[in-house]
Amino acid sequence: MSVSINLRLSIAAAAALLTGCVRYQPHPLDPPHSEKQFRARSLSDPGLAAFLKRSDWPPAKLTLRDLESVALYYSPDLDLARARLRTTQAAIATANTKPNPSISIGGGYTNSPESPVVFYFTPSVILETGGKRALRALEATKLAEAARVDIDATAWHVLSRVRAAWTDYRMALRSVEVLNAEVTARNATISILEKRLAAGEGARPEVDTARAAVIGVQAEVRAAVTAVGEAEANLAAAIGLPALPPLDIESAAELPDTLAQLPLATIQKAGLLHRADIRRSLLEYAAAEAALQLEIAKQRPDIQLSPGYNFDEGHYKIAFGPSFEIPVFNRNKGPIAEAEARRAEAETRFNALQASAIGEMETALARFKGARSELTEADRTLTAIQNTRIAAMERAVAAGEEDRLSLAGVRVEGAVAARARLDAERRLQSALGALEDAVQQSLEITSPLPSPETKQ
């Protein structure tokens, strides 16, 4: 009777354990559906409004800060970084899992006249030693923290792409304006030269030279218009939308007037503390340290407790006794050496990354200072032409001391100086972007962005 009760209890326990299993849920990929979802993206997405936590969304026109916020929501790179974070967080649960106990159950019949029934019941429980589970959890936790920091690193790369695309778009629009102004100024010169040629006061080579110069600038205008279309497409791709929404270009923040407005003295120190790749490398080293401790702890064998119960020929037999591995042939030296090598590799990787970051910041800072000086000189030249020379030439023409061709020539000179000034500003914007990339933080005063980790 007791044997049948034990069997029923064992079967019931096994059934209860099986009912708690997770069932497989298929989730096939559907590329056409994914493409349809991408093309349906818009600023009116309810999830986007919730992510931004803004009651006035969407605005009539987007600023750069708005575009950056949209990119943080739609970026596939950030979606991948968030997925990696969820994977590492799941690994923490795996690392904290205790080994399941096992059980052996069996029975049968013998030809014993006293009792033909034979039954045995042997559970087994593993006791981990050396704090192995805690060390596994520590390693998994550090890797999860590194994955969380990786979201920050990915977010910065997304913001950097948006800023670069935004700068290219603005510079392309400005290029069209500046080049068209130069075409207008050069055409005015050609008109004067043609009138002089018709009156017999000019030379054909002068007219041909001026026309050739206009043809070259007009070709640059067409290239600049093409660049506007390319920059628009790149900006839409950077924010993760199929098409570019209306933009508020006029609200774009101007560059600081002087170097003193940027915290250049503390940029490098702040960069080393703020850079996500530096912080991630430190966490990866901590994970390698925990992995080494785990391999060292594995030198202590785990203990397996296997008490047994037997019913044999009418007799009850109960047995006790632990079992464990005897470290005779190896003491886990191979895995320990591998873990030590991985820790040394992580240390070398951090040192190399830190040195590279310092060099990157030094180079970016020098480039920014040089570009700032170039823009200052270009501003000075353009201001002198526009506010001094053109005004003086206009007065001279009015007084009859100079002719209109001289005034047209100065205006062409001003248009060329405006183009040089735009090129200097483009280089400075690029240098500022490189400097921000080096320290991985914005150096301009801006409103806070939504957390890239909070998207559900």
Secondary structure by P-SEA (a helix, b strand, c coil): caaaaaaaaaaaaaaaaaaabbbbbbbbbbaaaaaaaaaacccccaaaaaaacccccccccccaaaaaaaaaaccaaaaaaaaaaaaaaaaaaaaaccbbbbbbbcccccccccccbbbbbbbbbbbbccaaaaaaaaaaaaaaaaaaaaaaaaaaaaaaaaaaaaaaaaaaaaaaaaaaaaaaaaaaaaaaaaaaaaaccccaaaaaaaaaaaaaaaaaaaaaaaaaaaaaaaaaaaaccccccccccccccccccccccccccaaaaaaaaccaaaaaaaaaaaaaaaaaaaaaaccbbbbbbbbbbbbcccbbbbbbbbbbbccccccaaaaaaaaaaaaaaaaaaaaaaaaaaaaaaaaaaaaaaaaaaaaaaaaaaaaaaaccaaaaaaaaaaaccccaaaaaaaaaaaaaaaaaaaaaaaaaaaaaaaaaaacccccccccccccccccc
